[in-house]
Amino acid sequence: MALFPTFAPVPVTDAHLLPRWRRPETLLVLMSIAVPLAFSTWLALLNNFVIERAAFDGVKIGWLQTVREIPGFLAVGVIYLLLFMREQTLAMATLLMLGAAVAVTGWFPSFQGLLLTTLVSSIGFHYFETVNQSLQLQWVSKARAPQLMGWLVAAGSGASLVVYGALVLAWPRLGLDYDSFYLMGGGATVLITLYCMIVFPKFESPDVQRKEIVLRRRYWLYYALQFMSGARRQIFVVFAAFMMVERFGFHVHEVTALFLINYVANMIFAPLMGKAVSLFGERRALVFEYAGLTLVFLAYGGIYYFGWGVVLAAVLYVVDHLFFALAFAMKTYFQKIADPSDIAPTSAVAFTINHIAAVFLPAGLGYLWVTSPGAVFGLAAAMAVGSLILSLMIPRHPEPGRETVFSRKPVSLTSQRPGITEG
């Protein structure tokens, strides 16, 4: 510890000399815990809060989710913020924004108030996730990345488990209100963030990151996978839980119990998924995910067209959530094909691409939902099929120069030119 005072930057390559509780991996775990303490509180209460306190319908929930995704669409702005601050500093600042905005959400039970608090918390969430993804890929070796990311998913699931467990136990028994839970969830995120700012030194990544927009032709498959993932994910995030409340009349503690099962399953299976990605590769992992999601979304549609019941809907929700946990295979695929100095700017660009459809789909599908909910899930199944086709283009052993099954030309990373387009 004496070699590395808190105020002195520490190269990641020397971080093993620090006590384990001050190393980059520990910081990544704590940040993975801090985010869901706020976000899971917001998400678990959202559907009941907006229906009971703000009289939302499908149109309003669609608009709220569209506003929530606007900062994700503008995540490319992270590149310009990094001209003035370190990625780690930006991560801390945005975590504070997320926690503070969630903490006060219960005090604004109106359409306009929820739009405001959602926008602020979303700026914090999306800008943090952009930087966090970049830091994960910079601070962790390619060999360890799949397994560590599996453990990070498990850590986040554990934090969500605490949130949902508290809701299930306390909501029906203690009579706590929305204001109290929002304040506790967001406040916990703020406290963890302040601890991280005090305890951990500034870590220096081994490769200096470019500070301009980077778009490379050889990353096209990664961009396409990100776009389809964002479009497909929105349907699940916005309408799957909303269906449980609107169609089946779930109460807060019942919706939360469903989330609880999700995160227990993630804690168990996410580390195993990390090992599976290491063993079988990103191609097979993503093919498995998208094939499964196609079947799940088709079954969701069947609930509306054929009157299938609440038990099936609950099972599908859990299975759906498990498939989405495999999404980190996209990150490790990019890590294997990327120029190391492209990681930060490409993470920002990818987040923006991921949210192109996310900005427009929720509001538009909100109108479709009020006329044909089953058609919304049919569209999601079609998107999952599109992602499945794209995943088949990933080579078994991706690397620079072999980004897709069609690539054969070696790439010299040191010769690549920075900038908006690749020559």
HELIX and SHEET records of a PDB file:
HELIX    1   1 VAL A   12  LEU A   17  5                                   6    
HELIX    2   2 ARG A   20  ARG A   22  5                                   3    
HELIX    3   3 PRO A   24  GLU A   52  1                                  29    
HELIX    4   4 GLY A   58  PHE A   73  1                                  16    
HELIX    5   5 ALA A   75  GLY A   77  5                                   3    
HELIX    6   6 VAL A   78  LEU A   81  1                                   4    
HELIX    7   7 GLU A   87  ALA A  103  1                                  17    
HELIX    8   8 THR A  105  TRP A  107  5                                   3    
HELIX    9   9 PHE A  111  TRP A  139  1                                  29    
HELIX   10  10 ALA A  145  LEU A  174  1                                  30    
HELIX   11  11 TYR A  178  VAL A  199  1                                  22    
HELIX   12  12 ARG A  217  TYR A  219  5                                   3    
HELIX   13  13 TRP A  220  ILE A  235  1                                  16    
HELIX   14  14 PHE A  236  ALA A  240  3                                   5    
HELIX   15  15 ALA A  241  GLU A  246  1                                   6    
HELIX   16  16 VAL A  252  PHE A  280  1                                  29    
HELIX   17  17 GLU A  282  TYR A  305  1                                  24    
HELIX   18  18 VAL A  310  PHE A  324  1                                  15    
HELIX   19  19 ALA A  325  ALA A  327  5                                   3    
HELIX   20  20 PHE A  328  ILE A  337  1                                  10    
HELIX   21  21 PRO A  340  ASP A  342  5                                   3    
HELIX   22  22 ILE A  343  ASN A  354  1                                  12    
HELIX   23  23 ILE A  356  TRP A  369  1                                  14    
HELIX   24  24 PRO A  373  SER A  391  1                                  19    
HELIX   25  25 LEU A  413  SER A  415  5                                   3    
SHEET    1   A 2 VAL A  10  PRO A  11  0                                        
SHEET    2   A 2 PHE A 203  GLU A 204  1                                        
END                                                                             
